[in-house]
Amino acid sequence: MEFHTLSVAPDRLILDPNNYRFHDLQGFRPVTQRTRFAEAGVQSKTLSYLQDTESFELNTLKDSIRSNGFVPLDQIVVETLSGEGEETLYLVVEGNRRAAAVKALLADHAAGGDVPEKVLNSLAALPVLQITGTEIERREYQKTLMAIRHVAGITEWGPYQQARLVVELYEGQVPSFGAVAQRIGISNKEVARRYRASKALEQMGNDEEFGDYAAPKLYVFFHEALSQPKVRDWLQFSDVTYTAQNEVSRRTFYELLSPRKNEGSTVPAKLQNASVQVRQLKEIVDKEYPLSVLADPEKSFDDALKAANSETPVDEKGILENSLGSALQALRRPGIDAWDNPSERAQELWAEILKVVEQAKKLIEG
């Protein structure tokens, strides 16, 4: 791996269309062909992601550059994308916000905007650090650099983006939590938490029934849940397969995170606050009646929490009512297509349910 300091005109800097910052944006699709990165349409969309997403604060950065000129406190890191000599195009590995702010500012000037001449002069050629080496060397350096900057650094990415990079590092060239932690400057425990939570969210995404609800915004709920020993035990989360192995608990947790339909309207998910409610789950999941209240679609999270904190013994009738409510809601969830063409396992489970229903019917009628 080698490094070279260059001065490059902004129009020769190509923004990374697969920037980690974009991975949780609605509608984002990665550009799989590297040869298309420099296309005008791809670059326009990439710039619009950075400009139109409020949390990226590109306008604030533009205003700073307009006032002070380009101050290279943090270097823009690039690698060669294509071309030779004066025709070389460079892909921005680190510093996409700064490069985008410069491009946007120059576009404003071209459209008649007021940009001081002194500032324009500072933007004519930008100092960059070029990395060279084999493909594997450059990819691994890029991951390490981004991890140091955005996971352990002062300008942090969101939790989901951090976790995805930790997963890539762990499953790539750094196959241990300790090695990843040492490489990016956070604790082993934090690396493990991010990895577990990311894989748990991935498991939900692969679930036939709940996969459509497994949005990146739910990552924080899994991160908090798997940080609570009681909740982790309730889900029977395995550190071998990195999956929640208790099917009943897993389904209940997914239901708590998913909105549901009720008489034509949408009822919001019961879990709305990861930092508060998920931490309170540990008070509920190891108690039979509060857990049945939690699973009851007609009861709120607060109802379950009150039941968990109540000193009044609960009779079997209360547990039965909540269990029946949960069962009824579960049977109503599948669409008609699922009922019309059930799997062999579904037919076996249905036969078992009918046996229990017949037994219960005899007891009630008797």
BELMOTA-V16889 format. One record per residue. N is the residue number from 1. RES is the residue in one small letter. PSI is psi in whole degrees, 0 to 359 (* if undefined). OMEGA is omega in whole degrees, -180 to 180 (999 if undefined). Layout:
BEGIN
n->N res->RES psi->PSI omega->OMEGA
n->N res->RES psi->PSI omega->OMEGA
END
This chain:
BEGIN
n->1 res->m psi->130 omega->179
n->2 res->e psi->158 omega->-178
n->3 res->f psi->139 omega->-180
n->4 res->h psi->135 omega->177
n->5 res->t psi->126 omega->-178
n->6 res->l psi->164 omega->168
n->7 res->s psi->123 omega->-172
n->8 res->v psi->135 omega->175
n->9 res->a psi->142 omega->-177
n->10 res->p psi->327 omega->-178
n->11 res->d psi->352 omega->176
n->12 res->r psi->2 omega->176
n->13 res->l psi->125 omega->-178
n->14 res->i psi->120 omega->179
n->15 res->l psi->145 omega->-179
n->16 res->d psi->111 omega->-179
n->17 res->p psi->348 omega->179
n->18 res->n psi->24 omega->179
n->19 res->n psi->134 omega->-180
n->20 res->y psi->334 omega->-180
n->21 res->r psi->337 omega->-174
n->22 res->f psi->348 omega->-167
n->23 res->h psi->338 omega->178
n->24 res->d psi->15 omega->177
n->25 res->l psi->139 omega->180
n->26 res->q psi->131 omega->178
n->27 res->g psi->359 omega->-179
n->28 res->f psi->134 omega->174
n->29 res->r psi->128 omega->-179
n->30 res->p psi->150 omega->174
n->31 res->v psi->111 omega->-172
n->32 res->t psi->337 omega->-178
n->33 res->q psi->112 omega->-178
n->34 res->r psi->331 omega->-179
n->35 res->t psi->347 omega->-178
n->36 res->r psi->356 omega->-175
n->37 res->f psi->321 omega->-173
n->38 res->a psi->356 omega->-180
n->39 res->e psi->144 omega->-176
n->40 res->a psi->318 omega->-179
n->41 res->g psi->320 omega->179
n->42 res->v psi->315 omega->-180
n->43 res->q psi->324 omega->179
n->44 res->s psi->317 omega->179
n->45 res->k psi->320 omega->179
n->46 res->t psi->315 omega->179
n->47 res->l psi->323 omega->-180
n->48 res->s psi->325 omega->175
n->49 res->y psi->314 omega->-177
n->50 res->l psi->325 omega->-178
n->51 res->q psi->322 omega->-171
n->52 res->d psi->351 omega->-180
n->53 res->t psi->113 omega->-172
n->54 res->e psi->323 omega->-175
n->55 res->s psi->342 omega->179
n->56 res->f psi->343 omega->174
n->57 res->e psi->43 omega->-179
n->58 res->l psi->324 omega->180
n->59 res->n psi->323 omega->177
n->60 res->t psi->318 omega->179
n->61 res->l psi->320 omega->177
n->62 res->k psi->316 omega->-180
n->63 res->d psi->321 omega->179
n->64 res->s psi->316 omega->180
n->65 res->i psi->321 omega->179
n->66 res->r psi->325 omega->-178
n->67 res->s psi->323 omega->-170
n->68 res->n psi->352 omega->-171
n->69 res->g psi->179 omega->-179
n->70 res->f psi->115 omega->180
n->71 res->v psi->110 omega->-173
n->72 res->p psi->58 omega->177
n->73 res->l psi->320 omega->176
n->74 res->d psi->127 omega->-176
n->75 res->q psi->146 omega->169
n->76 res->i psi->127 omega->-178
n->77 res->v psi->133 omega->-175
n->78 res->v psi->166 omega->168
n->79 res->e psi->156 omega->-179
n->80 res->t psi->130 omega->178
n->81 res->l psi->311 omega->-179
n->82 res->s psi->168 omega->175
n->83 res->g psi->176 omega->180
n->84 res->e psi->157 omega->176
n->85 res->g psi->227 omega->-179
n->86 res->e psi->350 omega->-180
n->87 res->e psi->2 omega->-177
n->88 res->t psi->134 omega->173
n->89 res->l psi->140 omega->-176
n->90 res->y psi->129 omega->176
n->91 res->l psi->129 omega->180
n->92 res->v psi->116 omega->179
n->93 res->v psi->317 omega->178
n->94 res->e psi->134 omega->-179
n->95 res->g psi->25 omega->-179
n->96 res->n psi->324 omega->179
n->97 res->r psi->315 omega->-179
n->98 res->r psi->316 omega->179
n->99 res->a psi->320 omega->180
n->100 res->a psi->321 omega->179
n->101 res->a psi->320 omega->178
n->102 res->v psi->314 omega->179
n->103 res->k psi->317 omega->-179
n->104 res->a psi->321 omega->179
n->105 res->l psi->319 omega->178
n->106 res->l psi->326 omega->176
n->107 res->a psi->321 omega->176
n->108 res->d psi->316 omega->180
n->109 res->h psi->316 omega->-180
n->110 res->a psi->333 omega->-180
n->111 res->a psi->6 omega->177
n->112 res->g psi->4 omega->180
n->113 res->g psi->159 omega->-177
n->114 res->d psi->108 omega->175
n->115 res->v psi->121 omega->-177
n->116 res->p psi->145 omega->-178
n->117 res->e psi->323 omega->179
n->118 res->k psi->321 omega->179
n->119 res->v psi->315 omega->179
n->120 res->l psi->321 omega->179
n->121 res->n psi->324 omega->-179
n->122 res->s psi->346 omega->-178
n->123 res->l psi->357 omega->-176
n->124 res->a psi->319 omega->178
n->125 res->a psi->125 omega->-176
n->126 res->l psi->138 omega->176
n->127 res->p psi->129 omega->180
n->128 res->v psi->160 omega->175
n->129 res->l psi->116 omega->-179
n->130 res->q psi->132 omega->175
n->131 res->i psi->138 omega->178
n->132 res->t psi->159 omega->-179
n->133 res->g psi->191 omega->179
n->134 res->t psi->165 omega->179
n->135 res->e psi->314 omega->-179
n->136 res->i psi->316 omega->-180
n->137 res->e psi->315 omega->-178
n->138 res->r psi->320 omega->180
n->139 res->r psi->318 omega->-179
n->140 res->e psi->321 omega->177
n->141 res->y psi->320 omega->180
n->142 res->q psi->314 omega->-180
n->143 res->k psi->316 omega->180
n->144 res->t psi->315 omega->-179
n->145 res->l psi->314 omega->-179
n->146 res->m psi->324 omega->178
n->147 res->a psi->315 omega->179
n->148 res->i psi->319 omega->-176
n->149 res->r psi->319 omega->-166
n->150 res->h psi->347 omega->175
n->151 res->v psi->307 omega->-180
n->152 res->a psi->346 omega->-175
n->153 res->g psi->182 omega->-176
n->154 res->i psi->339 omega->177
n->155 res->t psi->84 omega->-171
n->156 res->e psi->147 omega->167
n->157 res->w psi->175 omega->173
n->158 res->g psi->166 omega->-177
n->159 res->p psi->320 omega->-177
n->160 res->y psi->314 omega->-180
n->161 res->q psi->321 omega->177
n->162 res->q psi->314 omega->-177
n->163 res->a psi->320 omega->-179
n->164 res->r psi->322 omega->179
n->165 res->l psi->322 omega->176
n->166 res->v psi->318 omega->178
n->167 res->v psi->315 omega->-179
n->168 res->e psi->321 omega->178
n->169 res->l psi->314 omega->-177
n->170 res->y psi->320 omega->-177
n->171 res->e psi->359 omega->179
n->172 res->g psi->252 omega->-174
n->173 res->q psi->1 omega->-176
n->174 res->v psi->74 omega->-170
n->175 res->p psi->48 omega->171
n->176 res->s psi->146 omega->-179
n->177 res->f psi->321 omega->-179
n->178 res->g psi->318 omega->-179
n->179 res->a psi->320 omega->177
n->180 res->v psi->315 omega->-179
n->181 res->a psi->316 omega->180
n->182 res->q psi->326 omega->-176
n->183 res->r psi->324 omega->-175
n->184 res->i psi->355 omega->171
n->185 res->g psi->30 omega->171
n->186 res->i psi->172 omega->-175
n->187 res->s psi->158 omega->175
n->188 res->n psi->319 omega->-178
n->189 res->k psi->318 omega->-180
n->190 res->e psi->323 omega->176
n->191 res->v psi->314 omega->-179
n->192 res->a psi->318 omega->179
n->193 res->r psi->315 omega->-179
n->194 res->r psi->321 omega->-179
n->195 res->y psi->312 omega->-179
n->196 res->r psi->312 omega->-176
n->197 res->a psi->321 omega->180
n->198 res->s psi->319 omega->-180
n->199 res->k psi->326 omega->178
n->200 res->a psi->319 omega->176
n->201 res->l psi->321 omega->177
n->202 res->e psi->321 omega->178
n->203 res->q psi->318 omega->177
n->204 res->m psi->321 omega->179
n->205 res->g psi->335 omega->179
n->206 res->n psi->358 omega->-179
n->207 res->d psi->129 omega->-177
n->208 res->e psi->325 omega->-175
n->209 res->e psi->321 omega->-172
n->210 res->f psi->359 omega->-175
n->211 res->g psi->326 omega->-178
n->212 res->d psi->341 omega->-178
n->213 res->y psi->356 omega->-173
n->214 res->a psi->67 omega->-179
n->215 res->a psi->154 omega->179
n->216 res->p psi->331 omega->-179
n->217 res->k psi->341 omega->180
n->218 res->l psi->351 omega->-178
n->219 res->y psi->317 omega->-175
n->220 res->v psi->331 omega->178
n->221 res->f psi->318 omega->178
n->222 res->f psi->322 omega->179
n->223 res->h psi->315 omega->-179
n->224 res->e psi->319 omega->-178
n->225 res->a psi->315 omega->-177
n->226 res->l psi->355 omega->173
n->227 res->s psi->350 omega->180
n->228 res->q psi->112 omega->-176
n->229 res->p psi->318 omega->-179
n->230 res->k psi->320 omega->180
n->231 res->v psi->320 omega->178
n->232 res->r psi->320 omega->178
n->233 res->d psi->321 omega->180
n->234 res->w psi->320 omega->179
n->235 res->l psi->348 omega->-174
n->236 res->q psi->54 omega->-178
n->237 res->f psi->128 omega->-176
n->238 res->s psi->132 omega->175
n->239 res->d psi->11 omega->173
n->240 res->v psi->309 omega->-180
n->241 res->t psi->347 omega->-176
n->242 res->y psi->48 omega->176
n->243 res->t psi->156 omega->173
n->244 res->a psi->120 omega->-170
n->245 res->q psi->347 omega->177
n->246 res->n psi->107 omega->-173
n->247 res->e psi->319 omega->-178
n->248 res->v psi->312 omega->-180
n->249 res->s psi->318 omega->-180
n->250 res->r psi->315 omega->180
n->251 res->r psi->318 omega->179
n->252 res->t psi->317 omega->-180
n->253 res->f psi->318 omega->178
n->254 res->y psi->320 omega->179
n->255 res->e psi->323 omega->179
n->256 res->l psi->334 omega->-178
n->257 res->l psi->353 omega->-172
n->258 res->s psi->140 omega->172
n->259 res->p psi->160 omega->179
n->260 res->r psi->158 omega->178
n->261 res->k psi->139 omega->177
n->262 res->n psi->105 omega->179
n->263 res->e psi->47 omega->175
n->264 res->g psi->348 omega->180
n->265 res->s psi->162 omega->-179
n->266 res->t psi->125 omega->178
n->267 res->v psi->125 omega->-178
n->268 res->p psi->158 omega->177
n->269 res->a psi->147 omega->-179
n->270 res->k psi->324 omega->179
n->271 res->l psi->116 omega->-178
n->272 res->q psi->342 omega->-175
n->273 res->n psi->106 omega->-176
n->274 res->a psi->319 omega->-174
n->275 res->s psi->338 omega->-179
n->276 res->v psi->299 omega->-173
n->277 res->q psi->318 omega->-178
n->278 res->v psi->325 omega->176
n->279 res->r psi->329 omega->179
n->280 res->q psi->345 omega->179
n->281 res->l psi->328 omega->-178
n->282 res->k psi->339 omega->178
n->283 res->e psi->350 omega->-172
n->284 res->i psi->317 omega->-165
n->285 res->v psi->342 omega->-180
n->286 res->d psi->15 omega->180
n->287 res->k psi->126 omega->-170
n->288 res->e psi->307 omega->-176
n->289 res->y psi->311 omega->177
n->290 res->p psi->324 omega->179
n->291 res->l psi->323 omega->177
n->292 res->s psi->326 omega->175
n->293 res->v psi->317 omega->180
n->294 res->l psi->322 omega->-178
n->295 res->a psi->344 omega->-179
n->296 res->d psi->120 omega->-178
n->297 res->p psi->340 omega->-179
n->298 res->e psi->355 omega->-179
n->299 res->k psi->152 omega->-178
n->300 res->s psi->171 omega->176
n->301 res->f psi->321 omega->179
n->302 res->d psi->325 omega->177
n->303 res->d psi->316 omega->-180
n->304 res->a psi->321 omega->-180
n->305 res->l psi->320 omega->177
n->306 res->k psi->320 omega->179
n->307 res->a psi->323 omega->-180
n->308 res->a psi->327 omega->-177
n->309 res->n psi->358 omega->-179
n->310 res->s psi->142 omega->178
n->311 res->e psi->359 omega->-179
n->312 res->t psi->126 omega->179
n->313 res->p psi->148 omega->-180
n->314 res->v psi->132 omega->-180
n->315 res->d psi->170 omega->-177
n->316 res->e psi->332 omega->-179
n->317 res->k psi->320 omega->179
n->318 res->g psi->319 omega->178
n->319 res->i psi->319 omega->-180
n->320 res->l psi->316 omega->-179
n->321 res->e psi->314 omega->-179
n->322 res->n psi->323 omega->179
n->323 res->s psi->318 omega->179
n->324 res->l psi->321 omega->178
n->325 res->g psi->318 omega->179
n->326 res->s psi->318 omega->-180
n->327 res->a psi->319 omega->-180
n->328 res->l psi->316 omega->179
n->329 res->q psi->320 omega->-180
n->330 res->a psi->321 omega->-180
n->331 res->l psi->334 omega->180
n->332 res->r psi->344 omega->-173
n->333 res->r psi->315 omega->-176
n->334 res->p psi->146 omega->176
n->335 res->g psi->168 omega->-177
n->336 res->i psi->329 omega->-180
n->337 res->d psi->322 omega->180
n->338 res->a psi->320 omega->179
n->339 res->w psi->327 omega->-177
n->340 res->d psi->333 omega->-177
n->341 res->n psi->66 omega->-175
n->342 res->p psi->152 omega->176
n->343 res->s psi->169 omega->179
n->344 res->e psi->319 omega->179
n->345 res->r psi->320 omega->179
n->346 res->a psi->321 omega->179
n->347 res->q psi->322 omega->178
n->348 res->e psi->316 omega->179
n->349 res->l psi->321 omega->179
n->350 res->w psi->320 omega->178
n->351 res->a psi->320 omega->178
n->352 res->e psi->320 omega->178
n->353 res->i psi->317 omega->-179
n->354 res->l psi->323 omega->177
n->355 res->k psi->315 omega->180
n->356 res->v psi->319 omega->180
n->357 res->v psi->317 omega->179
n->358 res->e psi->319 omega->178
n->359 res->q psi->315 omega->-180
n->360 res->a psi->321 omega->180
n->361 res->k psi->318 omega->179
n->362 res->k psi->320 omega->-180
n->363 res->l psi->317 omega->-178
n->364 res->i psi->314 omega->-179
n->365 res->e psi->331 omega->180
n->366 res->g psi->* omega->999
END
